Amino acid sequence: DAVWLPLKLANEATLRLFGSGWIRSPSLVESLIERLHEIALDVPESNSKDDAGTPSIELFSFIQTILKCYLAYANKRNILICAMIDTAVTGELTGFYPSASTSARTEEISIDKPKASFPEFCKILKTLWPAVALKEIATMYRIASDEEYPRSQWSRAPPRGVSFCGFAVAAERRCFFTRLRRDNSN
């Protein structure tokens, strides 16, 4: 048996998730609500004699649609941050942007990728979150730097900064985007 969610409740949940607080994207909300209307079916209520039914969405389909939408949003956000680091370092876009198969693992971090110095890193984080404290920026920079330049490589010359991959690891460890959303929703 499937669990059905009335379309009205699905629309309200969508507005709460994507229309206020942490994402605030009217175009995303409109496209998502349109998609929900496309997959909605008229489901008759068990205690109703009305044959018309209530427009509803299977709960699993609703959650799957919401998660796909959020993952697409997060991927776009990561590409934009990567472009910010690339532009801050080189002054132009060079064409390296993470794909769905790219992860922020140390083995994949290359010396050829653009590296942001501490002042550039500060500007990038201040652009993303204007209220971020200098202590938080320094902590994230240290984590990103440690990820790209682990203790086992200390015999080599250190990198000149941190790349997007290092930033991604630091952001995940410090729950950067969760705290940013929480701060922006207040």
Summary of the structure (lengths in Angstrom):
residues: 186
radius of gyration: 21.6
end to end distance: 40.2
largest distance: 78.1
contacts: 490
relative contact order: 0.11
helix: 60%
strand: 7%
